[in-house]
Amino acid sequence: MRRFVFSVVVAVVAAICLSNGQTAQAQAKDEVAIRTLEDQFATAASAMDVDGIMKVYAPGDELLVFDMSTPRQYAGWDAYKKDWQDFAALFQGPVKFSVDDLSITTDGKLAYSHSIQHVSGTGKDGSKIEITVRVTDCYRKTDGKWLIALEHVSVPIDMTTGKPDMMSKP
């Protein structure tokens, strides 16, 4: 009887360990997929390739974005694509775009990340444009593919002047 109880306990512990290992492996695989998605986004943003940028976002009305520009929110893929088109139109020539300090948490079909994103380039009027923003993304996994379903972009505000800090530092 003791052997039987011991065998059951060992089997249960082994099953728990194996399932935790499978969960960790799935989470690691999902994190790699999301990092790849963010790399694709940064490459497309550096090229100001709006169609490439939009490939990382959920289609249709599923997408909701709180960007740093007005209006208060962009509801839907088409509205946010227009925002990117307007942003890309500000630049002449190449831009530098980076996603830094990316931290990702995954759990099955949902994930979230936060990062610091930086863009710099030359405006159509020849002026230098340089912006650093804080970004929080929420992802949904649909048909095995991760896409951004909710995004929040912000900059800190200097409370004494009421002006945004476009080059925020930690």
LUMTITOR-946869 format. One record per residue (C-alpha): residue number from 1; x, y, z. Coordinates in nm, 2 decimals. Layout:
<zados>
ZADO    n      xx      yy      zz
ZADO  NUM       X       Y       Z
...
</zados>
This chain:
<zados>
ZADO    n      xx      yy      zz
ZADO    1    0.00    0.00    0.00
ZADO    2    0.28    0.24    0.08
ZADO    3    0.44    0.17   -0.25
ZADO    4    0.11    0.25   -0.42
ZADO    5    0.07    0.58   -0.24
ZADO    6    0.43    0.66   -0.30
ZADO    7    0.39    0.58   -0.67
ZADO    8    0.08    0.80   -0.70
ZADO    9    0.25    1.09   -0.52
ZADO   10    0.55    1.06   -0.75
ZADO   11    0.32    1.05   -1.06
ZADO   12    0.13    1.36   -0.95
ZADO   13    0.46    1.55   -0.88
ZADO   14    0.60    1.44   -1.21
ZADO   15    0.28    1.55   -1.39
ZADO   16    0.29    1.89   -1.22
ZADO   17    0.66    1.94   -1.31
ZADO   18    0.60    1.84   -1.67
ZADO   19    0.30    2.07   -1.71
ZADO   20    0.49    2.36   -1.55
ZADO   21    0.78    2.29   -1.80
ZADO   22    0.54    2.28   -2.09
ZADO   23    0.38    2.61   -1.97
ZADO   24    0.72    2.77   -1.94
ZADO   25    0.82    2.65   -2.29
ZADO   26    0.49    2.78   -2.43
ZADO   27    0.55    3.12   -2.26
ZADO   28    0.91    3.13   -2.39
ZADO   29    0.79    3.05   -2.74
ZADO   30    0.52    3.32   -2.72
ZADO   31    0.77    3.58   -2.59
ZADO   32    1.00    3.50   -2.89
ZADO   33    0.70    3.55   -3.13
ZADO   34    0.61    3.88   -2.97
ZADO   35    0.97    4.00   -2.98
ZADO   36    0.98    3.91   -3.35
ZADO   37    0.65    4.10   -3.40
ZADO   38    0.80    4.41   -3.23
ZADO   39    1.12    4.38   -3.44
ZADO   40    0.90    4.37   -3.76
ZADO   41    0.72    4.68   -3.63
ZADO   42    1.05    4.86   -3.56
ZADO   43    1.18    4.77   -3.91
ZADO   44    0.86    4.89   -4.08
ZADO   45    0.86    5.21   -3.86
ZADO   46    1.22    5.29   -3.96
ZADO   47    1.11    5.27   -4.32
ZADO   48    0.79    5.46   -4.25
ZADO   49    0.62    5.16   -4.42
ZADO   50    0.27    5.22   -4.30
ZADO   51    0.14    4.89   -4.45
ZADO   52    0.42    4.70   -4.27
ZADO   53    0.35    4.89   -3.95
ZADO   54   -0.02    4.80   -3.96
ZADO   55    0.06    4.42   -4.00
ZADO   56    0.12    4.40   -3.62
ZADO   57   -0.22    4.53   -3.53
ZADO   58   -0.55    4.35   -3.49
ZADO   59   -0.78    4.40   -3.79
ZADO   60   -1.11    4.59   -3.80
ZADO   61   -1.28    4.72   -3.50
ZADO   62   -1.09    4.50   -3.26
ZADO   63   -0.81    4.76   -3.23
ZADO   64   -0.81    5.04   -2.98
ZADO   65   -0.52    5.28   -2.95
ZADO   66   -0.46    5.57   -2.71
ZADO   67   -0.18    5.76   -2.89
ZADO   68    0.00    6.07   -2.78
ZADO   69   -0.17    6.28   -3.05
ZADO   70   -0.53    6.39   -3.08
ZADO   71   -0.79    6.26   -3.09
ZADO   72   -0.82    6.09   -2.75
ZADO   73   -0.84    5.75   -2.90
ZADO   74   -0.83    5.56   -3.23
ZADO   75   -1.10    5.30   -3.25
ZADO   76   -1.04    5.05   -3.53
ZADO   77   -0.76    4.96   -3.76
ZADO   78   -0.85    5.21   -4.04
ZADO   79   -0.85    5.50   -3.79
ZADO   80   -0.51    5.41   -3.66
ZADO   81   -0.37    5.35   -4.01
ZADO   82   -0.46    5.71   -4.09
ZADO   83   -0.28    5.83   -3.78
ZADO   84    0.04    5.65   -3.90
ZADO   85    0.00    5.80   -4.25
ZADO   86   -0.02    6.15   -4.10
ZADO   87    0.28    6.08   -3.88
ZADO   88    0.49    5.94   -4.17
ZADO   89    0.40    6.25   -4.37
ZADO   90    0.59    6.47   -4.12
ZADO   91    0.93    6.32   -4.23
ZADO   92    1.15    6.35   -4.52
ZADO   93    1.41    6.08   -4.58
ZADO   94    1.50    5.79   -4.35
ZADO   95    1.41    5.78   -3.98
ZADO   96    1.57    5.59   -3.69
ZADO   97    1.31    5.39   -3.48
ZADO   98    1.39    5.17   -3.19
ZADO   99    1.20    4.96   -2.94
ZADO  100    1.40    4.95   -2.61
ZADO  101    1.36    4.80   -2.27
ZADO  102    1.09    4.56   -2.40
ZADO  103    0.93    4.36   -2.12
ZADO  104    0.68    4.09   -2.22
ZADO  105    0.44    3.88   -2.01
ZADO  106    0.24    3.60   -2.18
ZADO  107   -0.03    3.37   -2.07
ZADO  108   -0.19    3.16   -2.34
ZADO  109   -0.40    3.37   -2.57
ZADO  110   -0.33    3.71   -2.40
ZADO  111    0.00    3.90   -2.34
ZADO  112    0.12    4.25   -2.26
ZADO  113    0.44    4.44   -2.29
ZADO  114    0.58    4.78   -2.21
ZADO  115    0.87    4.95   -2.38
ZADO  116    1.04    5.28   -2.45
ZADO  117    1.02    5.37   -2.82
ZADO  118    1.23    5.64   -2.99
ZADO  119    1.20    5.80   -3.33
ZADO  120    1.43    6.06   -3.49
ZADO  121    1.45    6.20   -3.83
ZADO  122    1.42    6.52   -4.04
ZADO  123    1.09    6.69   -4.08
ZADO  124    0.95    6.80   -4.42
ZADO  125    1.06    7.16   -4.32
ZADO  126    1.42    7.05   -4.25
ZADO  127    1.38    7.06   -3.87
ZADO  128    1.50    6.78   -3.65
ZADO  129    1.23    6.56   -3.50
ZADO  130    1.31    6.34   -3.20
ZADO  131    1.05    6.18   -2.98
ZADO  132    1.07    5.92   -2.70
ZADO  133    0.75    5.76   -2.58
ZADO  134    0.63    5.50   -2.33
ZADO  135    0.43    5.22   -2.49
ZADO  136    0.21    4.96   -2.33
ZADO  137    0.07    4.69   -2.57
ZADO  138   -0.19    4.42   -2.51
ZADO  139   -0.17    4.13   -2.75
ZADO  140   -0.43    3.87   -2.85
ZADO  141   -0.33    3.54   -3.00
ZADO  142   -0.57    3.45   -3.28
ZADO  143   -0.52    3.14   -3.50
ZADO  144   -0.17    3.11   -3.36
ZADO  145   -0.07    3.46   -3.44
ZADO  146    0.00    3.74   -3.19
ZADO  147   -0.14    4.09   -3.28
ZADO  148   -0.17    4.41   -3.09
ZADO  149   -0.53    4.47   -2.98
ZADO  150   -0.48    4.76   -2.74
ZADO  151   -0.20    5.01   -2.74
ZADO  152   -0.13    5.30   -2.50
ZADO  153    0.14    5.56   -2.60
ZADO  154    0.23    5.84   -2.36
ZADO  155    0.49    6.09   -2.26
ZADO  156    0.54    6.24   -1.92
ZADO  157    0.43    6.59   -1.85
ZADO  158    0.64    6.85   -1.67
ZADO  159    0.39    6.94   -1.41
ZADO  160    0.54    7.29   -1.35
ZADO  161    0.51    7.39   -1.72
ZADO  162    0.24    7.17   -1.84
ZADO  163    0.45    7.07   -2.14
ZADO  164    0.53    6.72   -2.26
ZADO  165    0.88    6.58   -2.21
ZADO  166    0.94    6.44   -2.55
ZADO  167    1.29    6.31   -2.46
ZADO  168    1.20    6.16   -2.12
ZADO  169    1.47    5.98   -1.93
ZADO  170    1.44    5.75   -1.64
</zados>
